[in-house]
């Protein structure tokens, strides 16, 4: 089982986190996800320890504790939830176009209308400029 560690300082390192959790037992792995675009830490981590008793002790001691100027959020990590199909291109973290359309049909209609209006306006400007029509 993994431990979720949230509200980490962005300057925290895997070695520092390992050192903190090692006070409660043997640490087998520390994972600190980074942002795909920037490569910067995302402010949370997952820690795996050798035994469940060690995990429980670490969670009990560190949840809410202040470390590097921040109050840690430490608990058992939950399994990752399925984020939907992501198909249709442009999913990028929200479950895909189909999921967004199903959840926000009014927003999709407004965006489609705005796109149509924008396209129509640009076509009109192009048409006017080709004919040298003067404004009133």
N, C-alpha and C positions, 0 to 999 in steps of 0.2 A: 504494500500500500504506500501511497505517496502522501506527503504533507504539502499543503498549499501555504505559501508565505506571501502575504500581500502587504501593500503600502511600504515597499522597500525604498530606501534612498536610491536614486539613480546611480550614485557613485559606489554602491555596494558591489563587491566582487564575489565570485564563487568561493574563493579561498576564505574570505572573511565569513561568509555564511556557513561554510563547512566548519570553521573554527567555533562558531557560536553553537551550532547544533551538536558538535562533538562532545560538548560538556554533558550531554544527556545520553550518549551512546555512540556506537560506531555508525558513521555516515557512509552509505554505499554509493550515493550519487546525488549531485546537485545540478539542476537545470535552470538556467536563467534565460528565458526567451527574449529575443531582441526583435525590434521592429524591422520588417522586411525592407522598407524603403530607406531608413536612416542608419540601421545597424545599432541604434541606441537601445539600452535596456528598457523593458516595458514596465518595470516597477513591481514585478512579482517573480516568484521562483517556485520550484518544486524540489523537495528534499526527500530522499529515500534513505531509511535507516535499516540496520540489520534486523531489529526486532520490533514487534508491535508495542511492547512495553516501553522501549526507548522512544518510539514515536509519541506515545501517550504522555510520557514524562516531558518531552520537549514541547508538545502542544500546551500542556497545563502550565508550564513555566513561561513560555514565550508569548502566548496569545495576549495581546494588549500591552506587552512590554515595550518600553521606549528603547530604540536602537538607532543610532546615527541620526538622532533628532526626529524620528518618526515612530508612531505607535504601530507596532506590527499587528497584522491580522494573520493568525496561524490556526489552521484547522486541517482535518482530513480532506485530502483532495477528492473531489467527486469525479466520477467518470465523465469524459467529454461527451456532451450532448451532440446528437446528429444535427447538422445545420441544414438539412434539406439537400435537394438535388444540385443546386448551384448551376444548373444548365442554362442554356440560352445565352451564354457569354455575359460578361459584366457582373458575375456573381460577387466576387471580391469581398466576401465576409458577411453578406447579409442573407444568403440562402438563394440568391439568383433572382432573375427578373420575374419568373412566374410566381415566386413566393411574395415578392413585393407587390405585384399586381393584385394578388389575391387578398393581401392584408390591407391595401390602401387603394381600392378601386377609384375613389373620388380623386385622389391625388394623381393617379395615372391619367384620368380624363383631363384634369386641369393642365398637366404637363404636356399632354398630347395637343390640347387646344393652343397652349402657349407656343409650342413648336410650330404648329400650323400657322398661327398668326405671325410669328417671326419670319417664317419662310415666305408667307404671302406679302408681308411688308417689304422684305428684301427684293422680291420679284417686282413689286410695284415701283420701288425706287429705281431699279434697273430699267424698267419699262419707261418711266418718266425721263430718266437721264438720256436714254437713247433717242427721245423725241424732242428734246430741247423745249420742254413745256415749262413755262414760267409760273411761279406761284402767284397768287392773287395779290 
